[in-house]
């Protein structure tokens, strides 16, 4: 399955963002998407996410759903700032 590394700006800290991400996990699974890893920069103003998708177009269509965009915005994610850094091929977990 394709994987993608993306980033977005966050304004309410990483703990608030991760709580939102946990609540959205079942909706992501319904469309065949899964978050593999998430991290933040030291001042918790930017989140980085590694996702696995059945289809790359899912990322955009899922993220643009009104209910999903609202939940993300309420958790401090700047939805408009979401940027794909790169598709990811192989992964090594030491």
N, C-alpha and C positions, 0 to 999 in steps of 0.2 A: 504494500500500500504506500502511496506517496506520503512524504513527510514534508513539513514546511516550518521554518523558523520565522517568527514574526515578532513585532514589538508594537507597543502603544504607550502613550503617556498616561500616567495615573496621578490622581490628586488626593486620594484619601488613604494612602499607604498600602503596603503589600498585603497585610492581614485582611483588610476589608476586601481587597480585590480577590484574594484566594477564597474567601468565604463565598463570594459571588460565583467564582469559577466552580466550586464544589456543587452549588445548587444547580448550575447549568449542565453539569456532567450527564444527567439522564437524558436531557434534550439532545445533547451532542451525540450520545450513543444511538438515539433513535434514527439519526441521519448518517450513522456510520463514521463518526468522527471521535477522536480520543485525544485528550491532552496527555502527552508523555512526560513533560517537564515544564516548569515555570520558574523564573528567577527574576530578580530585580537589581537595579543599580544601587549603590550604597545609600543614596538619599531617598530611595523609594519613590522616585518620580517617573520611572520607566519600567515597564514589565517586559520580559522576554518569554516567549512561549514556543515550545516545540510540540507540534500537533501531527497526528497521523490521520489521514483522510482517505476515504474510498475514492474520491474524485476531487481534484484541485478546485473545481468550481464551487464545491460545498462551502469552502471557507467564506467566500463572498456572500452567497445566498443565505447561509446560516447567520452570519454577522449582521446582515441587513434586515433580518426579521424584526418587526417592530418590538415584540416582547423581549427579544434578546438584546437589541440595541438599548432599550429602556433599562433593563437590568444592569447592563454594563455601565451605562452612564450614571445610574444611581450609585454604583459602587466606585465612582471616581475615574472610570476609564474614559479617556477622550477618544470616542469611537472613530472620529474623523482622522485621528493620528495613526490608526492602525496601518502598519507597513509590513509587507513581506520582505524579510531580509534576504532569504534564499530558500529554494527547494533544498532538501537534505537527502543525500543518497544513503550511504552506509553510516551506521552509528556504532561506536565502540563505547561500552560501559565497563570501565576497569573494575 
